[in-house]
């Protein structure tokens, strides 16, 4: 990922650290004027036996986000780095420049519209990582919170729903590939080594949180705490509010295709199975919805990219014949039966 460094500015707040922090809290934000104070103050409220730093990437918001950050951080009780620039660089480049600025042994994620609700969150998660050297990432449950406008539109309650549920304490790599549960970004903390060699292709994807999870699971164990310690806010403007099943599956295929060569040999086969399953679900959904033109284009594109297994080739070919040449397909089925 090539982060734009044009006019990069780093402003420091709070007491300087005598040495490197144990945990770097990474917070990217854009147009979060209404929420950023709560996010920052939830970091200041953390009670730890070790030093922490807060790295904020403010990506030239068009509202008053930066003004609020500067106002809140004037009285910061921990060391804060505010990273800005003269132009908007986009979510991925903003994330990458913040990753480079993190120097802690562990990195905890918290986006500017979410916040933590447990003062011992970092203490407990960090203690687990220190005691379990094979664990590269640990995450916990979060409480869903819908903003006022979305509440009026959907009739949902402000909060109470907890995600994820029904998840084992130790996460299996295949469960991540198959997307069996959602991992709230604000719940994650991982070893900094996970992001030290982050691939450039992550900038080509519409999301990166699942990639970080896969990278962590590819290097070691991922564990789950069944306790809600953060708020996952659903806003009309946020990425979490915009969801299309087909697009989500197409993006999953693109992401897994990129990650396949990055995965170790043991996990690569699981990635290939994940691509096949995402392909099948996407194609089935398009066909069921009668979106045949989109399905035809989707199948043609996949035939060009995914030729790693006989099973995939045969399935894709059958689908192409059925959609593009339905009469031929019906005759062939009649002859076979």
N, C-alpha and C positions, 0 to 999 in steps of 0.2 A: 504494500500500500504506500503510495507516494503522497505524504502529507505536505500540503503547501505551507511553506515557512515564511511567506512574504509578510513583512511587518510584524513578525511574531513578537509578542510582548508578554513578559512574565512579571506579575506584581506579587509581592510577598506581604502577608499579614500575620499577626500573632507572634508568639515567642519563637525565636530561632532554636533549632535542635542542636544539641552538642554532638550527636552522631546520627547515623541513618535511622529512620523510623522502622519499627517492626511491621507496621501496616500502612499502606498508602490507600486512601479512599479516593477512588476515581469517579468523578462526577461530570458528565457532559450535559450541557444545557443549551436550549434555544427557545426563546419566547416562552419562558416559564415564570414570568413576573409574578403571577398569582400564587406560585407554588414553591419557588426557590428558597424563600426564607425558612419554610418548614423543613425542607430537605437539609439545609446547612445546619440549622439548629439541632436537628436530630443527630448529626455527627458530633457537634460540640457536646451533646449530652452523654456521649459514650463514656463509661467508666472502665478504664483499663489500667493494668499494671505495667504498661509499656508505652513508649511514645508512638504517636500516629501523626500522619500528615493528611491534609485534604488537598487534592489536585482538582481544580475546577476548569473545565474547558468551556468558555463562553463564546459561542460562534456568531458574533455580531447580530444579536437579537434585534428585532425591529421594535420591541417594546422596552420596558424599563428593567429588564432582567439584570443587566450589568450594574445599574444604579443600586438595585436592591442588594446584590452580592457585596458591593463595596461598602454599603451602609452596615450590613450585618457583620462583615468580617473586620470592621474597624476594632471591634471588641473581641476578636477571636481568642479563644483559650488554647488553641492548638495552632501549629504551623500550617499556613494556607498558601498555596500557589495558585494564582489566577492567571490562566493562559488565554490570551486574546490575540487578535490580529486585525489588520486594517480591512479585511474582506472576509466574507463568509466562505468557509472551506468545505462545508458539508459534514454530515454526521461521521462518516468513516475516517476522514482526515482529521477531524477534531478528536475522535477517539484515539487515533494512532499517536498524535502529538502528546496527548495526555498519558498514554501508556509509556512513552519514552521518558516522560517527566517523573514517573513513579519510581522511587528508589527503595521502597520497603521490601522486606522479605516476602510479604503477602500483599495481595491487591484485593480490595473489596469494592464492588460496583454499587453505585447509587445514582440513578438518573435524576435530573432536576425537578421532575414532577412526582417523584415518589419520596417516601421517608421511612425512617426506622422508628419502631415503637418499643424496643427493648434496649435499655441502657447497657446491658451486659452482652449484647449480640457479638460485638467484635472480640471481647474477652473470651467468651465461650467457644466461638468458632476457631479462633487462633489457637487456643489451648488444645483443641482436638487435632488441628493440623500438626502442631509441634509433637504431640504424643503419638501420632500415626504418620510416620515418614513416607509410607506408600500412598497416602492420600494426597491428591493434587488439588481437589476442589471439594468444598462442602457448601450446601445450600439448605434453605429451610422454607417453610410455608409462608405465604403472604395473604393478607386480607384484601380482597378486591374492593375498590372504592370508586364509585361512579360520580362524575361531576354533576352539578345541578341541571345543566341543560340536557344532558343525556338521560338523567333521571326522569325529567318531564316527558321525554320522548319515548322512553321504554317502560316507564312505570316500575322500575326496579328500586330496591331499597339502597341507601347510601353505601352500606357495607355489610359484612357478615359472611359472605361466601369466601371460603378459604381454598387456595390452590398451592400446590397440587394435593390431591388426596389419594389414598390407596397406593402409596409409593413405598417400596422397600427401603430399609436403611442404607443398604449398599446398592448402588445403581449399576445395572448391567449395560454394557456398551450398546448392545442391540436395541435396548429400550429407548436409548437416546436417538439412534438412527431412525427408528420407526416412529419417533415423535409421540410416544405413548402418554406423555404428560408435559405440562408447561413448567419451565423453570423461571420464576420471577428474577429478573436481572438484579434487583436490589437485595436479593437474598444470597447472592454468591460471593464467595471469597476463595481465592486460589493462590497457589505459589507463583511468584513473579516469573519463574522460569517458563511457565506455560506460554507467556506472551513475548518472550525474548526473541523468538524466531518466527514471528507471525508472518504467514505468507502474503505476498502482494495481492493475490487474487481475491482476498477478502473484500477489497475495495469494489469489486465487480458485483457483489451481492447486495440485495436490498436489506439484509439483516446480518448481524454478526454475533449475536449472543449465543445462538446454537452452535456456531463454529467454535467459540471459546469453550463451550461445554464439551464438544467432541475432542478438541485438542487436549483438554485436561484428562478426559477419559482415555485418550490414546496413550498418555504418558503414565497413568497410574489409576488409582481408585477414586471414585466420586461417591460422596456420602450425603445422606439426607437427614435433616432434623425435623421431626414432626411437631413443630411449634411455630406459630405465626409470630414473626419478629419484625415485619415490615408491612407497609401499605403499598399496594400496587394500584396506582390510580389510572382509571380509564377515562380519557378525555376525548372530546370530538376531534381535537387536532392531532392527538398522538397516533403513533403507528399502530398501537394496540386496538384502536377504534376502527381501523380500516382493514377488513378481512374479506377475502374472496377465496373460497376453497380451491378452485382450479388454479388460481395464481399462486396460492400458497404451495400447492403440490409441484407446480412447475419450478418455483424457486427452490423447493427442496431438492428436486432432481439436479438443478444447476449446482447447488451447494455440495451435494454428495458427489457429483461428478468431479468437482474440483478437489474435494477432500480425499477421494479414493487413492490417489497417488501419494498423498501426504500420510495416510494411515499406515500403521505397521502391518506386517504380513498377516498376523492373527486377526486383525480387525477389518482388513480389506474386503474379505469375502462378505462380511456383514454389511459393509457399505454397498456392495454390489446388489445384495438382496434388498436393501433399503431403496435403491434406485428402481429396481424392478417393481417393488410394491407401490411406490409413489407413482410410477408410470401407470400401473394397472388402475389405481384409484382415480387418477386424473382422467384417463381415457374413459373409464366407466361413467364418471360423473358427466363428462361432456356428451357422451352418447345418450345417457338417460335424460339430459336436458335438451336434446335435439339440436345441439350446437355442432352440426356436422362439418361446417366449413372450418371451424376452429380445431375440431378433432383431426381432420385431414391434415392440416398444417402441423399440428402437434406430432402426429405419427411420422410425417416425413422428416421432421427435424430430429426426432429420436432415432430414426433409422440411420441417420448420418452420424450420430454420436455414439450410440450404445450398441456395440457389436461384440461385447465381451463374453457372451454365453449363447449357446445353441437355444436354450429355453427362451431367451429374450428375442432372438431373431425370429423364431417360429411364431411366438405370440404376436409380435409386432406385424409380421407378414399376414397372419390370419386377420388381424384387425384392419389392416390396410385393404385387404381384399373385400372384407365385409362392408366397409364404409364406402370405398371407392368403386367397387364393382359388386353391388348387392345381388344382382341377378346371378352372376357367376358363382357367388358364394352360396346362394340358395340351391343352385343346381348341384354344386359339388357336395353339399350336405345331403341332398336327396340321394345322390349316387352312392355315397359312403354308407348311408343308413339302409 
